């Protein structure tokens, strides 16, 4: 049953040096009633491009971790329904229509998973662990908060029913090798902070077995081998992120 009163939607994006993505993602979010960008003092033209959109509110805030930045963005929203996307994600017209339909249902869930197509240099990556990729991107603000202990690949804690959208989100995560490598190294260093909070003491298992398992799991068990050279690259860089995590943790612990 559709609600009598249209439910307004707030779209949120957090950014840092996303000048190559920001215009496209904001164009794709134009159907939302409110758009807010929280920028971490980008050194490129991200802030200027975002600020040129008359329908977009841009706020700058120092970056501490992803969970903190996302929760801050949530606090700025004027509406209950939230669509939180990354700058490298794109919504098809079909997904926009489904979102608008779902939030106006009387029996809507508190949050919705959306499946994603991982794009490798503008072509869909079919395996390598990404074939089952899904993430909560649509939810009610009063029913959800990002877990402060998960500072990267942050987890949304939802109080209520979780549904799933049928239309996929397009994820343009990999454009160039060096860019994706830097992203994986950055994530690895942030994950080291999570391990520190858990009092993990890195050893041979963490330095060698964990990265090897990450690679073999994605390349063999999750069929990355079927993605050819692309599969080798993605699986290697994801394993590299695990290796960086525990090397960084060792460095942090030795300096404390």
Beta strands, then each sheet from edge to edge (+ up, - down):
strand 1: 9-15
strand 2: 34-39
strand 3: 56-60
strand 4: 81-84
strand 5: 89-90
strand 6: 111-120
strand 7: 123-124
strand 8: 134-140
strand 9: 144-146
strand 10: 156-158
strand 11: 162-164
strand 12: 169-174
sheet 1: 3+ 2+ 1+ 4+ 8- 6+ 7-
sheet 2: 3+ 2+ 1+ 4+ 8- 6+ 11+
sheet 3: 3+ 2+ 1+ 4+ 8- 6+ 12+ 5-
sheet 4: 9+ 10-
end
